Amino acid sequence: MTTAPESLRAETARRARLGLLLACFALLLTPLALLADKAVVPLVLATAAAGGLLLGTPALPWRIVDRPLALCLGLLTGWCLIASAWSFDAADAAKLAARIGLLLFALLYLTGLTRFLDAAQRRRVALGFCLGFAATLLLVVVELAFQSPLLTLLRGPLAGDYATYSRLNRGISALAVLTWPLALLAWQQQRRAVALALPPAVLALTLFSESSASMVALAAGLLAAALAAWSRGAARLVLVLAIAGALFAAPLVVEVVQQADLERSRIIPETGQYRLHIWSVVSERFSERPIFGWGFDSSPALPAGDAQPFRTGGKIIPSHPHNGGLQILVELGLIGGLMTLGLLAVVAGRIDRLAPAQRSAAAAMTVTLLGIACTAYGIWQSHWLSVIGAAAAIFVALLPAPEEASSVPPPRS
């Protein structure tokens, strides 16, 4: 028969192992996002599964996940599955929707696991994250300075400087997002100068890369951090404008650019003109089926003609529209857009409850994420969703431990 002290010791040992597991996860996350971005997906899934197995019954999913967020994710996943029925390839779309739903719930579960960490375990996670971030920052500097020697060794040579530097884009995007949890950690440890200098330093680094999306998004994040630090009302306004703009602003931006005759202006770089052209075509398709959309994962096959004026031989719409909000609207319609709005509103509500410094960093990270999502990646790319969810898990893990970290966290209502 197991005595109470033995049971307590076993529980403490399991939580200590969870802390070590999440510290290893934090250490590996940023380097993998740079060197092997697709490996972030199995890293997330393996960490979530191993953490659940380590803790056992107390970590059953329905006990630790954020229930309103889980409900929103369930509704959105269900609509993705339904919308697969009228996609161009219904079977493949349904399979992708199921995989994306599983990944999203794994990310939510991973974030829930962080609630079991006490102060000492959170320090261990923080150390792993700092080491991984610093190593990745150093690698990016070396890759930019010497024309990507490590990535060339790992993936082979590519023709042209742009092709070489663009390999760094996903890693630089991850750095831009993960800058904010690290800045918050420095602030909480009373290293205010480091906290204030880190985001501008990473922004300066993006100027030497080809990741214009990360550069613009991180600059917007800096502005959001400054505004959110002003007051709670300002933070709310930042989140409302960022979320609404990310989901619904693309068609309006296209219309304004067309009316101002800026589509071919030298003010806008070629990559920006290319994206605006894609958004224009996709906005037209959305206007044709605004309620239900064209079907989940239908973007690459949307009718758009065969010619486009920027890249000879290239499709008008590549594998995605380079705008997550517009992709959701054209594929899932206004129904999917409103479901996504509800999901992000719940996230904004969680951010609103945080202490001022935490709220400012969370708002800045949200704006940075949304900025990249609206200019760079396909919204269903699993590596990108994994970076988003992993950043959220790291952010929560670096918050101060609850007063009674040794007790089993109650279910969230």
C-alpha positions as CSV (number, residue, x, y, z in Angstrom):
1,M,0.0,0.0,0.0
2,T,1.4,3.4,-1.0
3,T,1.6,5.9,1.8
4,A,0.8,9.6,1.5
5,P,4.5,10.7,1.7
6,E,5.5,8.2,-1.0
7,S,2.6,9.3,-3.3
8,L,3.7,13.0,-2.8
9,R,7.3,12.1,-3.6
10,A,6.2,10.3,-6.8
11,E,4.1,13.2,-7.8
12,T,7.0,15.6,-7.2
13,A,9.3,13.4,-9.3
14,R,6.9,13.2,-12.2
15,R,6.6,17.0,-12.2
16,A,10.3,17.4,-12.1
17,R,10.6,15.2,-15.1
18,L,8.0,17.3,-16.8
19,G,10.1,20.4,-16.1
20,L,13.1,18.7,-17.7
21,L,11.1,17.6,-20.7
22,L,9.8,21.1,-21.3
23,A,13.2,22.6,-20.7
24,C,14.5,20.3,-23.5
25,F,11.6,21.4,-25.7
26,A,12.4,25.1,-25.0
27,L,16.1,24.5,-25.8
28,L,15.4,22.8,-29.2
29,L,12.5,24.9,-30.4
30,T,14.3,28.0,-31.8
31,P,17.3,26.1,-33.4
32,L,15.0,23.6,-35.1
33,A,12.8,26.5,-36.4
34,L,15.9,27.7,-38.2
35,L,17.7,24.6,-39.3
36,A,14.9,22.1,-39.8
37,D,11.6,23.9,-39.5
38,K,9.5,20.9,-40.3
39,A,11.0,19.1,-37.3
40,V,9.1,21.5,-35.0
41,V,5.9,19.6,-35.7
42,P,7.2,16.2,-34.3
43,L,8.9,18.1,-31.5
44,V,5.6,19.6,-30.4
45,L,3.7,16.3,-30.8
46,A,6.3,14.2,-29.0
47,T,6.6,16.7,-26.1
48,A,2.8,16.9,-25.6
49,A,2.5,13.1,-25.7
50,A,5.4,12.5,-23.4
51,G,4.3,15.1,-20.9
52,G,0.8,13.6,-20.7
53,L,2.3,10.1,-20.1
54,L,4.6,11.4,-17.4
55,L,1.8,13.0,-15.4
56,G,-0.9,10.4,-16.0
57,T,-4.4,10.9,-14.7
58,P,-3.9,14.5,-13.4
59,A,-3.0,15.6,-17.0
60,L,-6.0,14.1,-18.8
61,P,-6.9,16.5,-21.6
62,W,-10.3,17.5,-20.3
63,R,-8.7,18.4,-16.9
64,I,-6.1,20.8,-18.1
65,V,-7.0,22.4,-21.4
66,D,-8.6,25.8,-21.7
67,R,-12.2,24.8,-22.3
68,P,-13.4,27.9,-24.1
69,L,-10.4,27.7,-26.4
70,A,-11.0,24.0,-26.9
71,L,-14.6,24.6,-27.8
72,C,-13.6,27.3,-30.4
73,L,-11.0,25.0,-31.9
74,G,-13.5,22.2,-32.1
75,L,-16.0,24.3,-33.9
76,L,-13.5,25.6,-36.3
77,T,-12.1,22.1,-37.0
78,G,-15.6,20.8,-37.5
79,W,-16.3,23.5,-40.0
80,C,-13.1,22.8,-41.8
81,L,-14.1,19.2,-42.1
82,I,-17.6,20.2,-43.4
83,A,-16.1,22.7,-45.8
84,S,-13.9,20.0,-47.2
85,A,-17.0,18.5,-48.9
86,W,-17.1,21.2,-51.5
87,S,-13.3,21.6,-52.0
88,F,-11.7,20.6,-55.2
89,D,-10.3,17.4,-53.7
90,A,-12.7,16.6,-50.8
91,A,-10.8,13.5,-49.6
92,D,-7.4,15.1,-49.3
93,A,-8.9,18.3,-47.8
94,A,-10.7,16.3,-45.1
95,K,-7.5,14.4,-44.2
96,L,-5.6,17.7,-43.9
97,A,-8.4,19.2,-41.8
98,A,-8.2,16.2,-39.4
99,R,-4.4,16.5,-39.2
100,I,-4.6,20.3,-38.5
101,G,-7.3,19.7,-35.9
102,L,-5.1,17.1,-34.1
103,L,-2.1,19.5,-34.2
104,L,-4.1,22.4,-32.8
105,F,-5.4,20.3,-29.9
106,A,-1.9,19.0,-29.2
107,L,-0.7,22.6,-29.0
108,L,-3.5,23.6,-26.7
109,Y,-2.7,20.5,-24.5
110,L,1.0,21.4,-24.5
111,T,0.2,24.9,-23.2
112,G,-2.0,23.3,-20.5
113,L,0.9,21.1,-19.3
114,T,2.8,24.3,-18.3
115,R,0.4,24.9,-15.5
116,F,2.0,22.0,-13.5
117,L,5.4,23.8,-13.4
118,D,6.6,25.3,-10.1
119,A,9.0,28.2,-9.9
120,A,12.2,26.0,-10.0
121,Q,10.9,24.1,-13.1
122,R,10.0,27.3,-14.8
123,R,13.5,28.6,-14.2
124,R,14.8,25.4,-15.9
125,V,12.5,26.0,-18.9
126,A,13.7,29.6,-19.0
127,L,17.4,28.6,-19.1
128,G,16.8,26.1,-21.9
129,F,14.9,28.7,-23.9
130,C,17.5,31.4,-23.4
131,L,20.3,29.0,-24.5
132,G,18.4,27.9,-27.6
133,F,17.5,31.5,-28.5
134,A,21.0,32.7,-28.1
135,A,22.4,29.8,-30.2
136,T,19.9,30.5,-32.9
137,L,20.7,34.2,-32.9
138,L,24.4,33.5,-33.3
139,L,23.7,31.0,-36.1
140,V,21.6,33.6,-38.0
141,V,24.4,36.2,-37.7
142,V,26.9,33.6,-39.1
143,E,24.6,32.5,-41.9
144,L,23.9,36.1,-43.0
145,A,27.5,37.1,-42.8
146,F,29.0,34.2,-44.7
147,Q,26.2,33.4,-47.1
148,S,24.5,30.6,-45.2
149,P,27.3,28.0,-44.8
150,L,25.5,25.7,-42.4
151,L,22.2,25.6,-44.3
152,T,24.2,25.0,-47.5
153,L,25.9,22.1,-45.8
154,L,22.6,20.6,-44.5
155,R,20.5,21.2,-47.6
156,G,22.9,21.7,-50.5
157,P,23.8,24.9,-52.5
158,L,21.3,27.1,-54.2
159,A,21.8,29.6,-57.0
160,G,21.6,33.2,-56.1
161,D,21.8,35.2,-52.9
162,Y,18.1,35.6,-52.6
163,A,17.6,31.8,-52.6
164,T,20.3,31.4,-50.1
165,Y,19.1,34.1,-47.7
166,S,15.4,33.1,-48.1
167,R,16.2,29.8,-46.5
168,L,16.6,31.7,-43.3
169,N,13.2,33.3,-43.4
170,R,11.3,30.7,-41.4
171,G,13.9,30.8,-38.6
172,I,13.9,34.6,-38.6
173,S,10.1,34.6,-38.4
174,A,10.4,32.3,-35.3
175,L,13.0,34.6,-33.8
176,A,10.7,37.6,-34.3
177,V,7.8,35.8,-32.6
178,L,9.9,34.3,-29.7
179,T,11.6,37.6,-29.0
180,W,8.6,38.7,-26.9
181,P,8.6,35.8,-24.4
182,L,12.3,36.4,-23.9
183,A,11.9,40.1,-23.5
184,L,9.2,39.5,-20.9
185,L,11.5,37.1,-19.0
186,A,14.2,39.7,-18.9
187,W,11.7,42.3,-17.6
188,Q,10.5,39.9,-14.9
189,Q,14.1,39.3,-13.8
190,Q,14.6,43.1,-13.5
191,R,16.9,43.2,-16.5
192,R,15.0,46.1,-18.0
193,A,17.7,47.3,-20.3
194,V,17.9,43.9,-21.9
195,A,14.1,43.6,-22.2
196,L,13.9,47.0,-24.0
197,A,16.9,46.4,-26.2
198,L,16.1,42.9,-27.4
199,P,13.2,43.5,-29.8
200,P,14.9,46.4,-31.6
201,A,18.1,44.3,-31.9
202,V,16.2,41.4,-33.5
203,L,14.5,43.9,-35.7
204,A,17.8,45.3,-36.8
205,L,18.9,41.7,-37.7
206,T,15.9,41.2,-39.9
207,L,16.9,44.2,-42.0
208,F,19.9,42.2,-43.3
209,S,17.6,39.2,-44.2
210,E,15.1,38.7,-47.0
211,S,12.3,38.3,-44.5
212,S,10.4,41.5,-45.1
213,A,7.3,40.0,-43.5
214,S,9.2,39.4,-40.2
215,M,10.7,42.9,-40.4
216,V,7.3,44.6,-40.8
217,A,5.6,42.4,-38.3
218,L,8.2,42.9,-35.6
219,A,8.1,46.7,-36.2
220,A,4.4,46.5,-35.7
221,G,4.9,44.5,-32.6
222,L,7.2,47.1,-31.2
223,L,4.6,49.8,-31.7
224,A,1.9,47.5,-30.2
225,A,4.1,46.9,-27.1
226,A,4.5,50.6,-26.6
227,L,0.8,51.3,-27.0
228,A,-0.2,48.3,-24.8
229,A,2.1,49.5,-22.1
230,W,0.3,52.8,-21.9
231,S,-2.9,51.4,-20.5
232,R,-5.2,48.5,-20.4
233,G,-7.6,50.2,-22.7
234,A,-4.8,50.9,-25.2
235,A,-3.9,47.2,-25.1
236,R,-7.5,46.2,-25.8
237,L,-7.7,48.7,-28.7
238,V,-4.4,47.2,-30.2
239,L,-5.8,43.7,-30.0
240,V,-9.1,44.6,-31.5
241,L,-7.6,46.5,-34.5
242,A,-4.9,43.7,-35.0
243,I,-7.4,40.9,-35.0
244,A,-10.1,42.6,-37.1
245,G,-7.4,43.9,-39.6
246,A,-5.8,40.5,-39.9
247,L,-9.0,38.8,-40.7
248,F,-10.9,41.3,-42.8
249,A,-8.6,44.1,-44.1
250,A,-7.0,42.4,-47.1
251,P,-9.8,43.2,-49.6
252,L,-9.9,46.8,-48.4
253,V,-6.1,47.1,-48.8
254,V,-6.4,45.9,-52.4
255,E,-9.1,48.3,-53.2
256,V,-7.2,51.3,-51.8
257,V,-4.1,50.3,-53.6
258,Q,-6.0,49.9,-56.9
259,Q,-7.7,53.2,-56.5
260,A,-4.4,55.0,-55.8
261,D,-2.9,53.2,-58.8
262,L,0.0,51.9,-56.6
263,E,0.0,48.3,-58.0
264,R,3.0,49.0,-60.2
265,S,4.5,51.8,-58.1
266,R,8.2,51.7,-57.3
267,I,7.3,52.6,-53.8
268,I,6.1,49.0,-53.3
269,P,8.8,46.3,-53.8
270,E,8.3,43.5,-56.3
271,T,7.4,41.0,-53.6
272,G,4.8,43.4,-52.3
273,Q,3.3,43.9,-55.7
274,Y,3.2,40.2,-56.2
275,R,1.3,39.7,-53.0
276,L,-1.2,42.5,-53.8
277,H,-1.9,40.9,-57.1
278,I,-2.6,37.5,-55.4
279,W,-4.8,39.2,-52.9
280,S,-6.8,41.0,-55.6
281,V,-7.5,37.7,-57.4
282,V,-8.4,35.9,-54.2
283,S,-10.6,38.8,-53.0
284,E,-12.6,38.4,-56.3
285,R,-13.1,34.7,-55.7
286,F,-14.2,35.4,-52.1
287,S,-16.8,37.9,-53.4
288,E,-18.3,35.1,-55.5
289,R,-18.8,32.7,-52.6
290,P,-18.8,34.9,-49.4
291,I,-20.8,32.8,-47.0
292,F,-19.5,29.2,-47.3
293,G,-16.3,29.8,-49.3
294,W,-14.7,27.6,-51.9
295,G,-13.9,24.7,-49.5
296,F,-11.1,23.9,-47.1
297,D,-7.6,24.0,-48.7
298,S,-9.0,25.1,-52.1
299,S,-6.7,28.2,-52.4
300,P,-4.1,26.6,-54.8
301,A,-6.8,25.5,-57.2
302,L,-8.9,28.6,-57.3
303,P,-9.8,29.7,-60.9
304,A,-7.4,32.6,-61.5
305,G,-6.1,32.4,-65.1
306,D,-2.7,31.2,-66.2
307,A,-0.7,34.4,-66.5
308,Q,0.6,36.9,-63.9
309,P,2.7,39.9,-64.5
310,F,5.5,39.5,-62.0
311,R,7.1,36.1,-62.3
312,T,7.3,34.5,-65.7
313,G,5.8,31.0,-65.7
314,G,4.5,31.3,-62.1
315,K,1.0,30.6,-60.9
316,I,-1.1,33.6,-59.9
317,I,-1.9,31.8,-56.6
318,P,1.0,29.5,-55.5
319,S,0.4,27.0,-52.7
320,H,-1.3,29.7,-50.6
321,P,-2.4,33.3,-50.9
322,H,0.3,34.7,-48.6
323,N,-2.5,36.0,-46.3
324,G,-3.9,33.9,-43.6
325,G,-7.0,35.9,-43.0
326,L,-7.9,36.1,-46.7
327,Q,-7.2,32.3,-47.0
328,I,-9.7,31.6,-44.2
329,L,-12.3,33.8,-45.9
330,V,-12.0,32.4,-49.4
331,E,-11.9,28.8,-48.2
332,L,-14.3,28.8,-45.2
333,G,-16.4,31.9,-46.0
334,L,-17.7,34.4,-43.5
335,I,-18.8,31.5,-41.3
336,G,-15.2,30.3,-40.9
337,G,-14.1,33.9,-40.5
338,L,-16.5,34.5,-37.7
339,M,-15.4,31.3,-36.0
340,T,-11.8,32.4,-36.2
341,L,-12.8,35.8,-34.9
342,G,-14.4,34.1,-31.9
343,L,-11.3,32.0,-31.3
344,L,-9.0,35.1,-31.4
345,A,-11.4,37.0,-29.1
346,V,-11.0,34.3,-26.5
347,V,-7.3,34.6,-26.8
348,A,-7.5,38.3,-26.5
349,G,-9.6,37.8,-23.3
350,R,-6.9,35.7,-21.8
351,I,-4.3,38.4,-22.6
352,D,-6.5,41.1,-21.1
353,R,-6.3,39.3,-17.7
354,L,-2.5,39.5,-17.5
355,A,-0.4,41.9,-15.5
356,P,0.6,45.0,-17.4
357,A,4.1,43.9,-18.5
358,Q,2.8,40.5,-19.4
359,R,-0.1,42.0,-21.3
360,S,2.1,44.3,-23.3
361,A,4.4,41.5,-24.3
362,A,1.5,39.2,-25.2
363,A,-0.1,41.9,-27.3
364,A,3.2,42.6,-29.1
365,M,3.6,38.8,-29.8
366,T,0.1,38.6,-31.1
367,V,0.6,41.5,-33.4
368,T,3.9,40.1,-34.7
369,L,2.2,36.7,-35.3
370,L,-0.7,38.2,-37.1
371,G,1.6,40.4,-39.2
372,I,3.6,37.4,-40.4
373,A,0.5,35.3,-40.9
374,C,-1.0,38.1,-43.1
375,T,2.0,38.4,-45.4
376,A,4.0,35.2,-45.5
377,Y,2.8,31.7,-44.8
378,G,-0.2,29.6,-45.6
379,I,-2.5,29.4,-42.5
380,W,-2.6,25.6,-42.6
381,Q,1.1,25.1,-42.8
382,S,1.8,22.8,-39.9
383,H,5.3,24.1,-39.2
384,W,3.8,27.7,-38.9
385,L,0.9,26.6,-36.7
386,S,3.5,24.7,-34.5
387,V,5.6,27.8,-34.1
388,I,2.5,29.8,-33.1
389,G,1.4,27.2,-30.5
390,A,4.9,26.6,-29.2
391,A,5.4,30.3,-28.7
392,A,2.2,30.4,-26.7
393,A,3.3,27.5,-24.5
394,I,6.7,29.0,-23.9
395,F,5.1,32.4,-23.0
396,V,2.8,30.7,-20.4
397,A,5.7,28.6,-19.1
398,L,7.8,31.8,-18.4
399,L,5.0,33.5,-16.4
400,P,5.5,33.4,-12.6
401,A,4.4,30.2,-11.0
402,P,1.0,30.1,-9.3
403,E,1.0,30.4,-5.5
404,E,0.1,26.7,-5.0
405,A,2.1,25.0,-7.8
406,S,2.2,21.7,-5.9
407,S,-1.5,21.2,-6.0
408,V,-3.2,19.8,-9.1
409,P,-4.6,22.7,-11.2
410,P,-8.4,22.7,-11.2
411,P,-10.2,22.4,-14.5
412,R,-10.8,25.6,-16.4
413,S,-14.4,26.6,-17.0
